[in-house]
Amino acid sequence: MSQQPYEPYEQSYDPYQQPQQQAAQWPQGGGYEEPGRTQTFQGQSWETGYGQPQQAAADTAYLPPQTPQSPQSPEAHQAHQAHQAHQAQQFEQGQQGQQAGSGGTSAPAAAAAPNDGEARLTYAQRARLEGRSPIIAPGLKPAGLTALLALLLAGGAALGAYGLLVPLLLLQALTAAGWFRLNGMWPARQGIALAFLGGVAADAVVLTVGREHAPAAILGTGGVWVLLTLVLQLRSHAGADERMYGLMATVSSAALTILAAGALAADPEAVTVGAVAVGVAVIARVLPLSGPVSVVVALLAAAGAGIAVGGLTAIGAAGALLGAGAGVGALVGLRVASYDYPSRFVHMTAGVALPLTAAVPALYLLGRVVG
């Protein structure tokens, strides 16, 4: 099969490629072959003529610039070799020092510097892999704030229902905000506002219907708020999983804030005794004791506080039972607020409010028993 004569492409003038294109266009050996014979291209082909100069230029594009150097004398060459040997010796000494220092590093320090694969793990996941507990207690400052809020609740309960309302609203606000942050949802202003409004609505209903009908009022408010939360989540444009997670967090947060309204339904003297017992229990829990011993000491302190404050009211010695029940609720709230390496914000909100919020059912039920 014969080939057509080679016709070069029309290109614009390029002083760098013109010699190459001319060598590729005009084969060596003189023109065309005779008709009837297979044409052979004896010159440099288009690919080899076009690619080799570019490859050579690419190979030398990243070479460092060469500067002319004067020949060195033997003394200068020996001095240069001695300088290089001294630098190598210093480098080896530095490496040995680093290895010796890393050999004495403790396990927590080594765990504090994870490799690239562990950098994406959360603190709780890394703690579980290293065999450590993912629980961090809120500490002394949140415990002090809890004790202060407990004293405000006790004093407000002694003044009456409306005196109790002001510290109770603060407790409900801290509960709503802390619960959302504890569940990893932040910012969540709409959900926090919805949960807090549920607590406010429950307070208003309880104050309206009185303590006799308070349980029905609290349950009814909770049901309405669950329905309202469900409607709002259905109107959301987020994914199905995210909407379900937001629904659960909002409903649980609203349930806790509405549950705190039970302090208005409980006997005022029971609220006073139980609030003081919660404050004493969280302070005792912070003491540097082992886990089981700390729990026992906190419960005994709560029972003692119940006896002491109960002696000042009509509850009397039965305040020990009320104080111990409130202490159990406080320890449960502390445990929940300590889970999964929470942030400082969680400690200063949920760590302050949850011990008191979790103790409200005990205040209501045991208050009816001992009253």
Buried (B, 14 or more C-beta within 10 A) or exposed (E): EEEEEBEEEEEEEEEEBEEBBEBBBEBEEEEEBEEEEEBEBEBBEBEEBBEEEEEEEEEEEEEEEEEEEEEEEEEEEEEEEEEEEEEEEEEEEEEEEEEEEEEEEEEEEEBEEBEEEEEEEEBBBBBEEEEEEBBBBBBEBBBBBBBEBBBBBBBBBBEEBEBBBEBBBBBBBBBBBBBBBBBBBBEBEEBBEBBBBBBBBBBBBBBEBEBEBBEEBBEBBBEBBBEBBEEBBEEEEEEEEEBEBBBEBBBBBBBBBBBBBBBBBBBBBBBBBBBBBBBBBBBBBBEEBEEEEBBEBBBBBBBBBBBBBBEBBEBEEBBBBBBBBBBBBBBBBBBBBBBBBBBEBBBBBBBBBBBBBBBBBBBBBBBEEBE
